[in-house]
Amino acid sequence: MLYGVDVFVSPEYQGLRLGRRLYEARKELCKNLNLKSIMAGGRIPNYAKHADTMTPYEYIEAVKSKDLYDPILSFQISNGFEVKQILKAYLPEDEASKGYATLLQWHNIYYNSESPKLFGGHRNTARIGCVQWQMRYFHDVAELLQQAEYFIDALSDYKCDVALFPEFFNAPLMGIKPAETSIDAIWNLAIYSEEILTEMSRLAVSYNINVIVGSMPVVEDDELYNISYLCHRDGQIDSQYKLHPTPHEKKDCIMQGCDKLQAFDTDFGKIGILICYDVEFPELGRILAEQEIQVLFIPFWTDTKNGYLRVRICAQARAIENECYVAIAGSVGNLPKVDNVDIQYGQSAVFSPSDFAFPHDAIVSETTPNTEMTLIVDLDLDRLTQLRNEGSVRNYLDRRRDLYKVDWTGK
């Protein structure tokens, strides 16, 4: 549906039928975009002359029957618009209309409900933004969110469809107050998660960009979980829990793994999210691939290069075996006085399947290691369809389902 904003014709050009031409252009736009109708609000500026003897309804009927003339309503009716409703207090200061207005609609008789949607239809490209996050001291949550907004703003300016933050990007907040143990530190960190999520969702809507909020610790029913949130730019929020806590997370943080895995529909394609260690379990990528994801996002947090390489190499394997793109984003820098966040190693990257239609090394792009920066890449989603049907090898089609399969036995 197209909403009609005000149309003005300068007095010196009135009488040249420019208003009608502008309305015809609106109708042509509505047809070309295959929109169902045009909606508009219209003043009734001559109503004040008849308000003592006529109700707004009676006045509108008189204008429709051409017994009375209204400079706006008569013009709109002559251009094929229908009055759908009387609006009260549309412009309270509009004394000529007594605050009343009409809700008008023009129907596009050429509208085809089976044609592809203008918005929310098939997308053949997506622009991905990864944030290589510098761990630094923050005095409070507001400072951390200010830094996050800086990156969201920058990626939005470059028209990215999504911004991917690292796992536990909010970990520096553990340095706000001292904790006696690692358990106390990570559980105290969970106190800030709801506030951060609320603000990140607001930023996603405000900057018109989907935001994958890396991951944050969250306490539910007295159990600690590691959760990644997908904040859609329309305000919807989805979540993916970490299924496999690392031995360190289980021992030193008393963190639990969850039992839910799902793919998410977004306005740029179907995606999956696996948090760090989860990407090292190929079954999860396979289950998401069976749900036809196009991009797999991996927020990670690693302290050493060998830990990073486990994530990176497994992410590349998931891209090749499941014929999808994989984006990974991690944190860098040092926080010497914050327990368990003292060192980081990271290099964010976007990987592709390995075939002639993709980069020769199956790396779409990657950042400079251990340097705070963003990574922005364009992904051709149609190439995935081509690969699955015409590739040199066809992992999805050639899978021997008569011999083996991966079944999800959780919820």
C-alpha positions in Angstrom: 0.0 0.0 0.0 1.2 3.5 -0.9 0.6 6.4 1.5 0.0 9.7 -0.2 1.8 12.7 1.4 0.9 16.3 0.7 1.0 17.6 -2.8 1.5 21.3 -3.4 1.3 23.4 -6.6 2.7 26.9 -6.5 0.0 29.5 -7.1 1.8 30.9 -10.2 1.5 27.4 -11.8 -2.0 26.6 -10.8 -4.5 26.0 -13.6 -2.1 23.9 -15.6 -3.5 20.6 -14.2 -0.2 19.8 -12.5 -2.0 18.4 -9.5 -3.8 15.9 -11.7 -0.5 15.0 -13.3 1.1 14.4 -9.9 -1.8 12.2 -8.9 -1.5 10.2 -12.2 2.2 9.7 -11.4 1.3 8.4 -8.0 -1.1 5.9 -9.6 1.5 4.9 -12.1 4.0 4.2 -9.3 1.4 2.2 -7.5 0.8 0.0 -10.6 4.5 -0.4 -11.3 5.2 -1.5 -7.8 2.2 -3.8 -7.8 0.7 -2.2 -4.7 -2.9 -2.8 -3.7 -4.0 0.8 -3.2 -3.1 4.4 -2.3 -4.2 5.7 1.1 -4.3 9.4 1.9 -5.8 11.8 4.4 -7.5 14.9 3.0 -8.7 18.2 4.6 -12.2 19.6 3.8 -11.5 23.3 3.9 -14.9 24.5 2.9 -16.7 22.7 5.7 -16.5 25.7 8.0 -18.9 27.6 5.7 -21.6 24.9 6.3 -20.7 23.5 9.8 -23.7 25.3 11.3 -26.2 23.5 9.1 -24.5 20.2 8.2 -22.7 17.4 9.8 -19.3 16.3 8.3 -21.0 13.3 6.9 -23.8 15.4 5.2 -21.2 17.8 3.8 -19.1 15.0 2.3 -22.2 13.4 0.7 -23.1 16.8 -0.8 -19.6 17.2 -2.2 -19.8 13.6 -3.6 -23.1 14.4 -5.3 -21.6 17.7 -6.6 -24.2 19.8 -4.8 -21.3 21.5 -3.0 -17.7 22.1 -4.0 -14.6 21.5 -1.8 -11.2 22.5 -3.3 -9.5 19.3 -1.9 -12.2 16.7 -1.6 -13.7 17.5 -5.0 -10.3 17.2 -6.6 -9.6 13.8 -4.9 -13.0 12.4 -5.8 -12.5 13.4 -9.4 -9.2 11.5 -9.4 -10.9 8.3 -8.5 -10.4 8.3 -4.7 -13.2 7.0 -2.4 -14.0 8.2 1.1 -13.5 5.4 3.5 -13.8 7.1 6.9 -14.3 10.5 8.6 -11.3 11.5 10.7 -11.8 13.6 13.8 -9.0 15.9 15.1 -6.9 15.2 12.0 -5.4 18.7 12.3 -7.1 20.3 15.3 -5.7 23.7 14.4 -7.4 23.5 10.9 -10.3 25.9 11.6 -11.4 25.8 7.9 -12.1 22.0 8.2 -13.1 22.2 11.9 -10.4 19.7 12.5 -12.1 17.1 10.3 -10.6 15.2 7.4 -11.3 12.2 5.2 -9.5 8.9 4.9 -9.4 8.2 1.1 -8.4 5.2 -0.9 -7.6 4.6 -4.6 -7.8 0.9 -5.7 -5.2 -0.5 -8.1 -7.4 -2.7 -10.4 -4.2 -4.2 -11.8 -2.9 -5.5 -8.5 -1.8 -9.1 -8.6 -1.6 -10.8 -5.3 0.4 -13.7 -6.8 3.2 -11.4 -8.0 6.5 -11.2 -6.0 6.3 -8.9 -3.1 8.1 -5.5 -3.3 9.3 -6.0 0.3 9.9 -9.3 2.1 10.2 -11.2 -1.2 13.1 -13.1 -2.6 16.5 -11.5 -2.1 19.4 -12.5 -4.3 22.1 -10.5 -2.4 22.8 -9.6 1.2 25.4 -7.2 2.7 27.0 -8.6 5.9 28.8 -6.5 8.5 31.0 -8.1 11.1 32.3 -6.2 14.2 35.8 -7.1 15.3 35.3 -5.8 18.9 38.1 -4.3 21.0 37.9 -5.3 24.6 38.4 -2.1 26.6 37.4 -0.8 30.0 34.0 0.6 30.4 32.8 2.5 33.4 29.2 1.6 32.9 26.7 0.0 30.5 26.0 3.3 28.8 29.7 3.5 27.7 29.5 0.0 26.2 26.3 0.8 24.4 27.8 4.0 23.0 30.6 2.0 21.5 28.1 -0.6 20.1 26.0 2.2 18.6 29.0 3.6 16.9 29.5 0.3 15.0 25.8 -0.1 14.3 25.6 3.4 12.9 28.7 2.9 10.7 27.4 -0.4 9.3 23.9 1.1 8.7 25.5 4.0 6.8 27.0 1.3 4.4 23.5 -0.2 4.0 24.4 -3.5 5.7 21.5 -5.9 6.2 23.0 -7.3 9.4 25.6 -6.4 12.1 27.3 -9.4 13.8 28.8 -8.8 17.2 31.1 -11.3 19.0 30.4 -13.7 21.8 30.4 -12.1 25.2 31.1 -8.7 23.7 29.9 -7.3 27.0 32.5 -9.1 29.1 34.4 -5.8 30.0 31.6 -5.0 32.3 32.9 -7.7 34.6 35.6 -5.1 35.5 33.0 -2.6 36.9 33.2 -4.2 40.4 35.5 -6.8 41.8 34.4 -10.4 42.1 35.8 -13.1 44.4 35.5 -15.9 41.8 34.9 -16.5 38.1 31.4 -17.7 38.9 30.6 -14.5 40.7 32.0 -12.4 37.8 30.0 -14.1 35.0 26.8 -14.3 37.1 27.1 -10.6 37.9 27.6 -9.9 34.2 24.2 -11.4 33.5 22.6 -8.5 35.5 23.2 -6.2 32.6 22.0 -8.4 29.8 18.3 -7.4 29.7 19.2 -3.7 29.6 21.7 -4.3 26.8 19.2 -6.4 24.8 16.5 -3.7 25.1 18.8 -1.0 23.8 20.3 -3.1 21.0 16.8 -3.9 19.8 16.0 -0.2 19.8 19.2 0.5 17.8 18.3 -2.1 15.3 15.0 -0.4 14.6 16.4 3.1 14.8 19.3 2.4 12.3 17.2 0.0 10.1 19.7 -2.9 10.4 19.3 -6.4 11.8 21.7 -6.9 14.8 23.0 -10.2 16.0 23.9 -9.4 19.6 26.9 -11.7 19.8 26.0 -13.5 23.0 25.4 -12.6 26.7 25.1 -14.6 29.9 21.5 -14.9 31.1 20.1 -16.4 34.2 16.8 -18.3 33.8 15.3 -20.4 36.6 18.5 -20.1 38.6 20.6 -21.6 35.7 23.2 -19.7 33.7 22.9 -19.8 29.9 24.9 -18.2 27.0 22.4 -16.7 24.6 22.7 -15.0 21.2 19.9 -12.6 20.2 18.8 -11.7 16.8 17.2 -8.2 16.9 15.3 -7.7 13.7 15.0 -4.2 12.3 11.2 -4.5 12.6 11.5 -4.9 16.4 11.1 -8.6 16.6 13.6 -10.5 18.8 14.7 -14.1 18.4 17.2 -16.1 20.4 19.6 -19.0 20.0 21.1 -20.6 23.1 24.6 -22.1 23.2 24.2 -25.9 23.2 27.7 -26.9 24.1 29.4 -24.9 26.9 33.1 -25.4 26.9 34.7 -27.4 29.8 35.9 -24.1 31.2 32.4 -22.6 31.1 30.9 -25.7 32.7 33.5 -25.9 35.5 34.3 -22.2 36.2 31.0 -20.6 35.3 28.5 -23.4 36.1 27.0 -22.7 32.7 24.3 -25.0 31.2 23.8 -26.0 27.6 20.3 -25.7 26.1 18.4 -28.1 23.9 16.9 -25.9 21.1 18.2 -25.2 17.6 16.3 -23.3 14.9 16.8 -21.4 11.7 15.5 -17.8 11.4 13.7 -16.1 8.6 15.0 -12.6 8.0 14.3 -9.9 5.4 17.5 -10.8 3.6 17.4 -14.6 3.8 17.2 -17.6 6.0 20.0 -17.8 8.6 21.3 -19.9 11.5 23.4 -18.9 14.6 25.9 -21.1 16.4 27.8 -19.7 19.3 31.6 -20.4 19.1 32.2 -24.0 20.4 28.9 -25.1 18.8 30.4 -24.7 15.3 32.8 -27.5 16.1 29.9 -30.0 16.1 29.1 -30.7 12.4 25.7 -32.2 13.2 24.3 -28.8 14.1 25.3 -27.2 10.8 23.8 -30.2 9.0 20.5 -29.8 10.8 20.4 -26.1 10.0 21.3 -26.8 6.3 18.3 -29.2 6.1 16.2 -26.1 7.0 17.8 -24.4 4.0 19.8 -21.7 5.7 21.8 -19.4 3.4 24.1 -17.8 5.9 25.4 -19.2 9.2 26.6 -16.7 11.8 29.2 -17.6 14.4 29.9 -15.1 17.2 33.0 -16.3 19.0 35.4 -15.5 21.8 38.9 -17.1 21.8 42.0 -16.2 23.8 44.7 -18.0 21.8 45.4 -18.7 18.2 44.9 -22.4 18.4 41.5 -21.8 20.0 40.7 -19.4 17.2 41.9 -21.8 14.5 39.5 -24.5 15.8 36.6 -22.1 15.3 37.9 -20.9 11.9 38.7 -24.2 10.4 35.4 -25.8 11.5 33.5 -22.7 10.2 35.1 -23.2 6.8 34.2 -26.9 6.9 30.5 -26.0 7.6 30.5 -23.6 4.6 31.8 -26.3 2.2 29.9 -29.3 3.5 26.6 -27.4 3.8 26.9 -25.2 0.8 26.3 -22.0 2.6 28.1 -18.8 3.6 29.5 -18.6 7.1 30.4 -15.4 8.9 32.5 -15.3 12.1 33.1 -12.3 14.4 35.3 -12.2 17.5 36.9 -9.8 20.0 40.5 -8.6 20.3 42.6 -6.7 22.8 43.6 -7.2 26.4 42.0 -6.5 29.8 44.8 -7.4 32.3 42.8 -6.8 35.4 39.6 -8.6 34.4 39.5 -12.2 35.3 39.3 -14.6 32.3 39.2 -11.6 29.8 42.9 -10.8 30.0 43.8 -11.8 26.5 42.0 -12.3 23.2 42.9 -13.5 19.7 40.6 -12.9 16.8 40.3 -12.5 13.1 36.7 -12.1 11.7 35.9 -13.5 8.3 33.3 -14.6 5.9 33.7 -18.0 4.2 32.0 -19.5 1.1 31.7 -22.9 -0.4 34.6 -23.9 -2.6 33.8 -23.9 -6.3 34.4 -21.9 -9.4 31.6 -19.4 -8.7 33.3 -18.4 -5.4 36.7 -17.0 -4.3 39.6 -19.4 -5.1 40.4 -19.9 -1.4 36.7 -20.0 -0.3 37.4 -16.8 1.8 35.1 -14.0 0.8 36.9 -11.5 3.0 38.7 -11.3 6.3 40.0 -8.7 8.8 43.5 -7.9 10.0 44.1 -10.1 13.0 43.8 -8.5 16.5 42.8 -5.1 15.2 39.5 -3.4 16.0 37.6 -2.9 12.7 34.6 -3.8 10.7 34.3 -6.3 7.8 31.6 -5.6 5.1 30.9 -8.0 2.3 28.3 -8.6 -0.3 27.0 -12.1 -0.7 25.4 -13.5 -3.9 22.7 -15.8 -2.5 21.6 -17.1 -6.0 25.1 -18.7 -6.4 24.2 -21.1 -3.6 21.2 -22.4 -5.6 23.3 -22.7 -8.7 26.0 -24.6 -6.7 23.5 -27.0 -5.2 22.2 -28.0 -8.6 25.1 -27.4 -11.0 28.3 -27.4 -8.9 31.4 -29.4 -9.5 30.4 -31.5 -6.5 26.9 -31.4 -4.9 27.1 -32.2 -1.3 23.4 -31.8 -0.6 22.1 -33.7 -3.6 24.8 -36.5 -3.4 24.2 -37.2 0.3 23.5 -40.9 0.8 20.3 -40.6 2.8 19.7 -44.3 2.3 22.8 -45.0 4.4 22.9 -42.3 7.1 21.1 -39.3 8.5 21.2 -36.7 11.3 18.1 -36.5 13.4 17.4 -33.9 16.1 16.1 -35.6 19.2 15.8 -32.5 21.4 12.9 -30.0 21.5 
